[in-house]
Amino acid sequence: MDNENGLKPVYLEALDLDDAWFQCLNAILEKGHVYNISRGSYEGQRRLEFDFITVRVKNPANQIIPIIPEGMSISPPTSMEYVNEYLSYLLTGNKTKTEEYTYGERLVDAKVRVKETKDGKEMTKELRLEVNQVQEVINIYKKQGFGTNQAIMEIGMPSDIKLKDPPCLRLIDTRVRYGKLHFIIYFRSWDLWGGFPSNLGGLQLVKQFMANEIGVEDGEMILISKGLHLYEYTWELAKQRTGKLDKEIK
């Protein structure tokens, strides 16, 4: 079978989150696909994107945020201060009036919107699902042991297909094995330069919190995405960070 025009999956193994970010930057410059965005964020601009990527991060807590070497005129894509603030975003259901959802809301205080007609007027109201997925996963492992494949946390829901900006993070699957809590994370679309470091920094802190509550050690992360990408305005930054200054992107 001719696979010349088939998808080109990429698999990487990294020590920690800093290493994972660097390896992904390096790989996307070599194996990324350039396309024009016809729908979604930055419509009309170009992205460099993996067809599909899986990254195994063996010890994500070793270095949570990217390190920019001294002498490089590049601002770090995130900071531990920001990651700690992001943790509260992930573990509370708070959202502003302009937000249709947050990851934290979907994780710990999920709601669905329903339309109803009252006095001839169509109204939309939110109904709580009365579920805290983070706490439920902790309870499953503490009360029923580790022999299960059911402890998964879902961010996406069917109605998201109608949203202008549906959630990028869709699933956080979990597993306790060899005495450690592991996360298997799927992003449908993912900004490699800015989103990847902050998202994973926050999720790593969530994993550490859950592992402590369950009474096990902190484990690995498996990252999966068919939409890990670099926006065009970050291509030069990626080339600087990886030392690929002469790399031509077509």
LOGU-528321 format. One line per 10 residues: number of its first residue (from 1); their letters; for each residue x, y, z of N, C-alpha, C. Coordinates in Angstrom, 1 decimal, padded with zeros to 4 digits. Each point is the difference from the previous one (the first is absolute). Example, Ala and Ser with C-alpha at 12.3 -4.5 7.8 and 13.67 -1.06 7.14 Angstrom:
2
1> as> 013.2/-005.7/007.8/-000.9/001.2/000.0/000.9/001.2/000.0 | -000.4/001.1/-000.7/000.9/001.1/000.0/-000.8/001.1/000.8;
//
This chain:
250
1> mdnenglkpv> 000.8/-001.2/000.0/-000.8/001.2/000.0/000.9/001.2/000.0 | -000.3/001.0/-000.9/000.7/001.2/-000.1/-000.4/001.0/001.1 | 001.0/000.3/000.9/-000.3/000.8/001.2/000.6/001.4/-000.2 | 000.4/000.3/-001.2/000.7/001.3/-000.3/-000.9/001.2/000.4 | -001.3/-000.2/-000.3/-000.9/001.1/000.3/-000.9/-000.3/001.2 | 000.5/-000.9/000.8/-000.8/-000.4/001.3/000.4/000.9/001.1 | -000.7/-000.1/001.1/000.4/000.7/001.2/001.3/-000.4/000.5 | 000.7/000.9/000.6/001.4/-000.2/000.5/000.0/000.2/001.5 | -000.3/-001.1/000.8/000.0/000.1/001.4/001.4/000.2/000.6 | 000.1/000.7/001.1/001.3/000.2/000.7/-000.1/-000.5/001.4;
11> ylealdldda> 001.0/-000.7/000.4/000.1/-000.5/001.4/001.3/000.6/000.7 | -000.1/000.6/001.1/001.1/000.5/000.8/000.0/-000.5/001.4 | 001.2/-000.2/000.6/000.1/-000.3/001.4/000.9/001.1/000.6 | -000.5/000.6/001.1/000.6/001.1/000.6/000.2/-000.3/001.5 | 001.0/000.7/000.6/000.2/-000.2/001.4/-001.0/000.8/000.8 | -000.2/001.3/-000.3/-000.9/000.8/000.8/-000.7/001.0/-001.0 | -000.8/000.9/000.5/-000.8/000.9/-000.8/000.8/001.0/-000.8 | 001.1/000.4/000.6/001.0/000.9/-000.8/000.5/-000.7/-001.2 | 000.5/-001.2/000.2/000.5/-000.9/-001.0/-001.0/-000.3/-001.1 | -001.3/-000.3/000.5/-001.1/-000.2/-001.0/-000.2/001.1/-000.9;
21> wfqclnaile> -000.1/001.2/000.6/-000.2/001.3/-000.8/001.1/000.2/-001.0 | 001.2/-000.2/000.4/001.2/000.2/-000.9/-000.1/-001.0/-001.1 | -000.2/-001.3/000.3/000.0/-001.0/-001.0/-001.1/000.2/-001.0 | -001.2/000.5/000.5/-001.1/000.2/-000.9/000.3/001.2/-001.0 | 000.6/001.0/000.5/000.4/001.2/-000.8/001.0/-000.5/-001.1 | 000.9/-000.8/000.4/001.0/-000.5/-000.9/-000.6/-000.9/-001.1 | -000.9/-000.9/000.4/-000.6/-000.9/-000.9/-001.0/000.7/-001.0 | -000.8/001.0/000.5/-001.0/000.6/-000.8/000.7/000.8/-001.1 | 001.2/000.5/000.2/000.7/000.8/-001.0/000.4/-001.0/-001.2 | 000.2/-001.2/000.4/000.5/-001.0/-001.0/-001.2/-000.8/-000.6;
31> kghvynisrg> -001.1/-000.2/000.7/-001.0/-000.9/-000.4/-001.4/000.6/-000.1 | -000.1/001.3/000.3/-001.3/000.7/000.0/-000.5/000.2/-001.4 | -001.4/000.1/000.0/-000.7/000.3/-001.3/-000.5/001.4/000.1 | 000.3/000.8/-001.1/-000.5/001.4/000.0/-001.4/000.0/-000.7 | -000.9/000.8/000.6/-001.3/000.1/-000.6/-000.6/001.4/000.4 | -001.0/000.4/-000.9/-000.7/001.2/000.3/-001.2/-000.3/000.9 | -000.3/000.8/001.0/-001.1/-000.3/000.9/-001.3/000.6/-000.6 | -000.9/-000.9/-000.3/-001.3/000.3/-000.6/-001.1/000.2/001.0 | 000.2/-000.5/001.2/-001.0/000.2/001.0/000.7/-000.2/001.4 | -000.4/000.9/000.9/000.6/-000.1/001.3/000.9/001.2/000.4;
41> syegqrrlef> 000.8/-000.2/001.0/000.9/001.1/000.5/000.9/000.4/-001.1 | 000.2/001.3/-000.1/001.0/000.6/-001.0/-000.4/-000.4/-001.5 | -001.3/000.0/-000.2/-000.5/-000.4/-001.4/000.7/000.9/-001.0 | 000.4/-000.6/-001.1/000.7/000.7/-001.1/001.5/000.0/000.1 | 000.5/-000.4/001.2/001.5/-000.1/000.2/000.5/-001.4/-000.2 | 001.3/-000.2/000.2/000.6/-001.3/-000.3/000.4/-000.6/001.4 | -000.1/-001.4/000.0/000.5/-000.8/001.1/001.0/-001.0/-000.6 | 000.9/-000.4/000.9/000.9/-001.1/-000.2/-000.4/-001.1/001.0 | -000.4/-001.1/-000.5/-000.7/-001.0/000.9/000.4/-001.4/-000.3 | 000.1/-000.8/001.1/000.2/-001.5/-000.1/-001.3/-000.6/-000.5;
51> dfitvrvknp> 000.1/-001.0/-000.9/-001.1/-000.8/-000.3/-000.6/-000.7/001.2 | 000.9/-000.6/000.8/-000.4/-000.6/001.3/001.2/-000.3/000.8 | -000.1/000.3/001.3/001.2/-000.2/000.8/-000.3/-000.6/001.4 | 000.9/-000.9/000.4/-000.1/-000.5/001.4/001.3/000.2/000.7 | -000.1/000.6/001.2/001.2/000.3/000.8/-000.1/-000.7/001.3 | 001.0/-000.8/000.3/000.1/-000.6/001.4/000.9/000.8/000.8 | -000.5/000.5/001.1/000.8/000.8/001.0/000.2/-000.8/001.2 | 001.3/-000.4/000.2/000.2/-001.0/001.1/000.0/000.6/001.4 | 000.5/001.2/000.2/000.1/000.7/001.3/-000.4/001.4/-000.1 | -001.3/000.3/-000.3/-000.4/001.4/-000.3/000.3/001.0/001.2;
61> anqiipiipe> 000.1/-000.5/001.2/000.2/000.9/001.1/001.5/000.5/000.1 | 000.9/-000.7/-000.7/001.4/000.3/000.1/000.3/001.5/-000.4 | -000.6/000.4/-001.1/000.0/001.4/-000.5/-001.3/000.4/-000.6 | -000.8/000.7/000.7/-001.4/000.2/-000.5/-000.1/001.1/-001.1 | 000.8/001.1/000.1/-000.1/001.0/-001.0/001.2/000.1/-000.9 | -000.1/000.5/-001.2/001.1/000.0/-000.9/001.2/000.9/000.5 | 001.2/-000.4/-000.2/001.2/000.8/000.3/000.5/000.7/-001.3 | 000.1/001.3/000.0/000.7/000.7/-001.1/001.4/000.2/000.4 | 001.0/-000.5/-000.8/001.4/000.2/000.3/000.4/001.5/000.1 | 000.9/000.3/000.8/000.5/001.4/000.1/000.6/000.5/-001.3;
71> gmsispptsm> -000.3/001.2/-000.3/000.5/000.6/-001.2/-000.9/000.0/-001.2 | -001.1/-000.8/000.2/-001.1/000.0/-001.1/-001.0/001.1/000.3 | -000.2/000.7/-001.1/-001.0/001.2/000.1/-001.4/-000.5/-000.2 | -000.4/-001.0/000.8/-001.3/-000.6/-000.1/-000.7/000.1/001.4 | -001.2/000.4/000.1/-000.7/000.0/001.3/-000.5/-001.4/000.3 | 000.1/-000.5/001.2/-000.6/-001.3/000.3/-001.5/000.0/-000.3 | -000.5/-001.2/-000.5/-001.4/000.0/-000.4/-000.9/-000.1/001.2 | 000.5/-000.3/001.2/-000.8/000.0/001.2/000.9/000.1/001.2 | -000.6/000.0/001.2/000.8/000.1/001.2/-000.7/-000.8/001.1 | 000.7/-000.3/001.1/-000.7/-000.8/001.0/-001.1/000.8/000.7;
81> eyvneylsyl> 000.2/001.3/000.1/-001.0/000.9/000.5/-001.3/-000.2/-000.8 | 000.1/000.1/-001.3/-001.2/-000.2/-000.9/-000.6/-001.4/000.2 | 000.9/-001.0/000.0/-000.5/-001.4/000.1/-000.7/-000.2/001.3 | 000.4/000.6/001.1/-000.7/-000.1/001.3/-001.3/000.7/-000.1 | -000.1/001.1/-000.7/-001.3/000.6/-000.2/-000.9/-000.8/-000.8 | 000.6/-000.7/-001.0/-000.8/-000.8/-000.9/-000.5/-001.2/000.7 | 000.7/-000.5/001.0/-000.5/-001.1/000.8/-001.4/000.3/000.6 | -000.2/001.2/000.5/-001.2/000.4/000.6/-001.1/000.0/-001.0 | 000.4/000.4/-001.3/-001.0/000.0/-001.1/-000.5/-001.5/-000.3 | 000.9/-000.9/000.2/-000.3/-001.4/-000.3/-000.8/-000.7/001.1;
91> ltgnktktee> 000.1/000.5/001.2/-000.6/-000.7/001.2/-001.2/000.8/000.5 | -000.5/001.0/-000.7/-001.2/000.7/000.5/-001.0/000.1/-001.2 | -001.2/000.2/000.2/-001.0/000.2/-001.0/-000.3/001.4/-000.4 | 000.9/000.9/000.5/-000.2/001.5/-000.2/000.1/000.3/-001.5 | -000.8/000.9/-000.5/000.2/000.5/-001.3/-000.7/001.4/-000.1 | 000.5/000.8/-001.0/-000.5/001.3/-000.1/-001.3/000.0/-000.9 | -000.7/001.1/000.0/-001.2/000.1/-000.8/000.2/-000.2/-001.5 | 001.2/000.3/-000.5/000.3/-000.2/-001.4/000.5/-001.4/-000.4 | 000.2/-000.8/001.0/000.5/-001.4/-000.3/-001.1/-000.9/-000.1 | 000.0/-000.8/-001.0/-001.0/-001.1/-000.2/000.3/-001.2/000.9;
101> ytygerlvda> 001.2/-000.2/000.3/000.5/-001.1/000.8/001.4/000.3/000.5 | 000.5/-000.8/000.9/001.4/000.0/000.3/000.4/-001.5/000.2 | 001.2/-000.3/-000.1/000.4/-001.4/000.3/-000.3/-000.4/001.4 | 000.2/000.9/000.9/-000.3/-000.2/001.4/-001.5/-000.3/000.3 | -000.8/000.8/-000.7/-001.5/-000.3/000.1/-000.3/-001.4/-000.4 | 000.5/-000.4/-001.2/-000.3/-001.3/-000.5/000.5/-001.1/000.9 | 001.1/000.3/000.7/000.6/-001.1/000.8/-000.7/-000.1/001.4 | -000.4/001.1/000.6/-000.4/000.0/001.4/-001.5/000.5/000.2 | -000.5/000.6/-001.0/-001.4/000.6/000.2/-000.7/000.1/-001.3 | -000.1/-001.1/-000.7/-000.5/000.0/-001.4/-001.4/000.4/-000.1;
111> kvrvketkdg> -000.4/000.7/-001.1/-001.3/000.5/-000.2/-000.4/-000.2/-001.5 | -001.3/-000.2/-000.2/-000.5/000.0/-001.4/-000.9/001.1/-000.2 | -000.1/000.5/-001.2/-000.9/001.1/-000.3/-001.2/-000.6/-000.7 | -001.2/000.4/000.4/-001.2/-000.4/-000.6/-000.9/001.2/-000.4 | -000.7/-000.2/-001.1/-000.9/001.1/-000.4/-001.4/-000.3/000.3 | -000.7/001.0/000.5/-001.4/-000.2/000.3/-000.8/001.3/-000.4 | -001.3/-000.2/-000.2/-000.8/001.2/-000.4/-000.9/000.4/001.2 | 000.0/001.2/000.4/-000.7/000.5/001.1/-000.7/001.3/-000.4 | -001.3/000.1/000.1/-000.8/001.1/-000.4/000.3/000.5/-001.4 | 000.2/-001.0/-000.9/000.2/000.3/-001.4/001.5/000.3/-000.3;
121> kemtkelrle> 000.8/000.1/001.0/001.4/000.3/-000.2/000.9/-001.2/000.2 | 001.0/-000.2/-000.9/001.0/-001.1/000.1/001.1/000.5/001.0 | 000.2/-000.9/001.0/001.0/000.3/001.0/001.0/-001.1/000.1 | 001.2/000.3/000.4/001.0/-001.1/000.2/000.4/000.0/001.5 | 000.0/-001.1/000.6/000.4/-000.1/001.4/001.0/-001.2/000.1 | 000.8/000.1/001.1/001.0/-001.0/000.2/-000.4/-000.9/001.1 | 000.2/-001.3/-000.2/-000.4/-001.0/001.0/001.3/-000.7/000.5 | 000.2/-000.1/001.3/001.2/-000.6/000.5/-000.2/-001.5/-000.1 | 001.1/-000.7/-000.4/000.0/-001.5/-000.1/000.4/-000.6/001.4 | 000.3/000.8/000.9/000.3/-000.5/001.4/001.1/-001.0/000.0;
131> vnqvqevini> 001.1/000.3/-000.7/001.1/-001.0/000.1/001.3/000.8/000.0 | 000.9/-000.5/000.9/001.4/000.5/000.0/000.9/-001.2/-000.4 | 000.4/000.1/-001.3/000.7/-001.2/-000.5/001.3/-000.2/000.7 | 000.7/001.0/000.4/001.3/-000.1/000.7/-000.2/-000.8/001.3 | -001.0/000.4/000.7/-000.3/-000.7/001.3/-000.5/-001.4/-000.2 | -000.8/-000.2/-001.1/-000.5/-001.4/-000.3/001.1/-000.9/-000.3 | 001.0/000.4/-000.8/001.1/-000.8/-000.4/000.8/-000.4/001.3 | 000.2/001.0/000.8/000.7/-000.3/001.3/-000.7/-001.0/000.8 | -001.3/000.1/000.1/-000.9/-000.9/000.8/000.0/-001.4/-000.6 | 000.0/-000.1/-001.3/000.0/-001.3/-000.7/001.3/-000.8/000.4;
141> ykkqgfgtnq> 001.1/000.7/-000.1/001.3/-000.7/000.4/000.1/-000.3/001.5 | -000.4/000.9/000.8/000.1/-000.2/001.4/-000.9/-001.1/000.6 | -001.3/000.0/-000.6/-001.0/-000.9/000.5/-000.1/-001.4/-000.7 | 000.4/000.0/-001.3/-000.2/-001.2/-000.8/001.3/-000.6/-000.6 | 001.1/000.6/000.3/001.3/-000.5/-000.4/000.4/000.5/-001.4 | 001.1/-000.6/-000.5/000.6/000.5/-001.2/-000.3/-000.8/-001.3 | -000.8/-001.1/000.2/-000.3/-000.8/-001.2/-001.2/000.4/-000.8 | 000.1/001.2/-000.6/-001.1/000.5/-000.8/000.5/000.9/-001.1 | -000.8/000.0/-001.1/000.3/000.9/-001.1/-001.1/001.1/-000.1 | -000.7/000.2/001.0/-001.2/000.9/000.0/000.3/001.4/000.5;
151> aimeigmpsd> 001.2/000.2/000.6/000.3/001.3/000.7/000.5/001.0/-001.1 | -000.9/000.5/-000.8/000.3/001.0/-001.0/-000.8/001.3/000.2 | 000.7/001.1/-000.2/-000.7/001.3/000.1/-000.1/000.6/-001.4 | -001.3/000.4/-000.2/-000.3/000.5/-001.4/-000.3/001.5/000.1 | 000.6/000.8/-000.9/-000.2/001.4/-000.2/-001.0/000.3/-001.1 | 000.0/-000.8/-001.1/-000.9/000.2/-001.1/-001.3/-000.5/000.2 | -001.0/000.5/-000.6/-001.4/-000.5/000.0/-000.6/000.2/-001.4 | -001.0/-000.8/-000.4/-000.5/000.1/-001.4/-000.3/001.4/-000.5 | -000.6/000.8/000.9/-000.4/001.3/-000.5/001.1/001.0/-000.3 | 001.2/-000.4/000.3/001.2/000.9/-000.2/000.2/000.2/-001.5;
161> iklkdppclr> -000.5/-001.0/-000.9/000.2/000.2/-001.4/-000.7/001.2/-000.5 | -000.9/000.6/000.7/-000.7/001.2/-000.4/000.7/001.3/000.4 | 001.0/-000.1/000.9/000.7/001.1/000.6/000.9/000.6/-001.1 | 000.2/001.3/000.1/001.0/000.7/-000.9/001.4/-000.4/000.4 | 000.3/-000.2/001.3/001.3/-000.4/000.5/-000.2/-001.2/001.0 | -000.2/-001.2/-000.6/-000.2/-001.2/000.9/001.3/-000.3/000.7 | -000.1/-000.7/001.1/001.2/-000.3/000.8/001.1/-000.8/-000.8 | 001.2/000.4/000.3/001.2/-000.6/-000.7/000.3/-001.3/000.8 | 000.0/000.1/001.3/000.2/-001.2/000.9/-001.3/-000.8/000.0 | 000.1/-001.3/-000.3/-001.3/-000.8/000.0/000.0/-001.1/001.0;
171> lidtrvrygk> 001.1/-000.6/000.3/000.0/-001.2/000.9/001.2/000.0/000.9 | -000.2/-000.3/001.2/001.1/-000.3/000.9/-000.2/-001.4/000.6 | 000.6/-001.0/-000.6/-000.2/-001.4/000.5/001.0/-000.2/001.1 | -000.3/-001.0/000.9/001.0/-000.2/001.1/000.2/-001.5/000.2 | 001.1/-000.3/000.6/000.4/-001.4/000.3/000.9/000.0/001.2 | -000.3/-000.8/001.0/000.9/-000.3/001.1/000.7/-001.3/-000.3 | 001.3/000.0/-000.2/000.7/-001.2/-000.3/001.4/000.1/000.5 | 000.6/-001.0/000.6/001.3/000.0/000.5/000.1/001.0/001.1 | -001.1/000.2/000.8/000.1/000.9/001.1/-000.1/001.5/-000.3 | -000.3/000.3/-001.3/000.0/001.4/-000.4/-001.2/000.4/-000.8;
181> lhfiiyfrsw> -000.4/001.3/000.1/-001.2/000.5/-000.8/000.6/000.6/-001.3 | -000.6/-000.5/-001.1/000.4/000.4/-001.3/-001.1/000.7/-000.7 | 000.2/001.0/-000.8/-001.0/000.7/-000.8/000.3/-000.3/-001.5 | -001.1/-000.3/-000.7/000.0/-000.1/-001.5/-000.9/001.1/-000.5 | 000.6/001.0/-000.7/-000.7/001.2/-000.3/-000.2/000.2/-001.5 | -001.2/000.4/-000.4/-000.3/000.2/-001.4/-000.4/001.4/-000.3 | 000.7/000.7/-000.9/-000.4/001.3/-000.5/-000.4/-000.1/-001.4 | -001.2/000.5/-000.4/-000.4/000.0/-001.4/000.8/001.0/-000.8 | 000.4/001.2/000.6/000.8/001.0/-000.6/000.8/000.6/001.2 | 001.2/000.4/-000.3/000.9/000.4/001.1/001.1/000.9/-000.5;
191> dlwggfpsnl> 000.1/001.2/000.6/001.0/001.0/-000.3/001.3/-000.5/000.6 | 001.0/-000.3/-000.7/001.3/-000.6/000.5/000.8/001.1/000.7 | 000.0/001.2/-000.5/000.9/001.0/000.6/-000.5/000.5/001.4 | -001.3/000.4/000.1/-000.5/000.6/001.2/-000.9/-000.9/000.8 | -000.8/-000.7/-000.7/-001.0/-000.9/000.7/000.6/-001.2/000.7 | 000.8/-000.7/-000.8/000.6/-001.3/000.5/000.7/000.2/001.4 | 000.9/000.9/000.2/000.7/000.1/001.3/-000.9/000.4/001.1 | -001.0/000.9/-000.2/-000.9/000.4/001.1/-001.0/-001.1/000.3 | -000.6/-000.6/-001.0/-001.0/-001.0/000.2/000.7/-001.2/000.7 | 001.1/-000.4/-000.4/000.6/-001.2/000.6/000.6/000.3/001.4;
201> gglqlvkqfm> 000.5/001.2/000.2/000.4/000.4/001.3/-001.2/-000.1/001.0 | -001.1/000.5/-000.3/-001.2/000.0/000.8/-000.5/-001.4/000.2 | 000.0/-000.8/-001.1/-000.5/-001.4/000.2/001.0/-000.9/000.8 | 001.3/000.4/-000.1/000.9/-000.8/000.9/-000.3/000.3/001.4 | -000.3/001.2/000.4/-000.3/000.4/001.4/-001.3/-000.7/000.4 | -001.0/-000.1/-000.9/-001.2/-000.8/000.3/000.3/-001.4/000.3 | 000.9/-000.6/-000.9/000.4/-001.4/000.2/000.7/-000.2/001.3 | 000.8/000.9/000.4/000.7/-000.1/001.3/-001.0/000.0/001.1 | -000.9/001.0/000.0/-001.0/000.1/001.0/-000.9/-001.3/000.1 | -000.4/-000.6/-001.1/-000.8/-001.2/000.0/000.8/-001.2/000.5;
211> aneigvedge> 001.3/-000.1/-000.4/000.8/-001.1/000.5/000.1/000.1/001.5 | 000.2/001.2/000.5/000.1/000.1/001.5/-001.3/-000.4/000.7 | -001.1/000.4/-000.6/-001.3/-000.3/000.6/-000.3/-001.5/-000.1 | 000.5/-000.7/-001.1/-000.3/-001.4/-000.1/001.0/-000.8/000.8 | 001.2/000.6/000.3/001.0/-000.7/000.8/001.0/-000.8/-000.8 | 000.2/000.4/-001.3/001.0/-000.6/-000.8/001.0/001.1/-000.5 | 001.1/-000.5/-000.7/001.0/001.0/-000.5/-000.5/000.6/-001.3 | 000.6/001.1/-000.3/-000.2/000.7/-001.3/000.6/-000.7/-001.1 | -000.7/-000.2/-001.2/000.5/-000.8/-001.1/000.2/000.7/-001.3 | -000.1/-000.7/-001.1/000.3/000.5/-001.3/-001.2/000.8/-000.6;
221> miliskglhl> 000.3/000.6/-001.1/-001.0/000.6/-000.9/000.2/-000.6/-001.4 | -001.2/-000.4/-000.6/000.0/-000.3/-001.4/-000.8/001.0/-000.7 | 000.5/000.8/-001.0/-000.6/001.1/-000.6/-000.3/-000.4/-001.5 | -001.3/000.2/-000.4/-000.4/-000.4/-001.3/-000.8/001.2/-000.7 | 000.3/000.3/-001.2/-000.7/001.0/-000.7/000.1/-000.2/-001.5 | -001.1/000.3/-000.7/000.1/000.1/-001.5/000.0/001.5/-000.5 | 000.2/000.9/001.0/000.0/001.4/-000.4/001.1/000.8/000.8 | 001.1/-000.6/000.4/001.0/000.8/000.6/000.7/000.9/-001.0 | 000.1/001.3/000.2/000.4/000.9/-001.1/000.7/001.2/000.5 | 000.7/000.7/-000.9/000.6/001.3/000.2/-000.7/001.0/-000.9;
231> yeytwelakq> -000.4/001.1/000.5/-000.5/001.1/-000.8/001.2/000.6/-000.7 | -000.3/000.6/-001.2/001.1/000.6/-000.8/000.8/001.0/000.8 | -000.6/000.8/000.9/000.7/001.1/000.7/001.1/-000.6/001.0 | -000.1/-001.3/000.3/001.0/-000.6/000.9/001.0/-000.9/-000.8 | 000.0/000.0/-001.3/000.9/-000.9/-000.7/001.5/000.4/000.3 | 000.2/001.3/-000.1/001.4/000.5/000.2/000.5/-000.2/001.4 | -001.0/000.1/001.0/000.4/-000.3/001.4/000.4/-001.4/000.2 | -000.8/-000.9/-000.7/000.3/-001.5/000.1/001.4/-000.2/-000.6 | 000.3/000.6/-001.1/001.3/-000.2/-000.7/001.1/000.5/000.9 | -000.2/001.1/000.7/001.0/000.5/000.9/000.3/-000.9/001.1;
241> rtgkldkeik> -001.1/-000.5/000.6/000.1/-000.9/001.2/000.7/-001.3/-000.3 | -000.2/-000.5/-001.2/000.5/-001.3/-000.4/001.4/000.1/-000.8 | 000.4/001.2/-000.3/001.2/000.2/-000.7/-000.1/-000.3/-001.5 | -001.3/000.0/-000.5/-000.2/-000.3/-001.4/-000.3/001.3/-000.8 | 000.9/001.0/000.2/-000.2/001.3/-000.6/-000.1/000.0/-001.5 | 000.6/-001.0/-000.7/000.0/000.0/-001.4/-001.1/-000.9/-000.6 | -000.8/-000.5/000.9/-001.1/-001.0/-000.4/-001.0/000.8/-000.8 | -000.3/-000.5/-001.2/-001.0/000.7/-000.9/-001.3/-000.8/000.2 | -001.1/000.8/000.3/-001.3/-000.6/000.1/-000.9/000.5/-001.2 | -000.5/-001.0/-000.7/-000.8/000.3/-001.2/-001.4/-000.2/000.2;
//
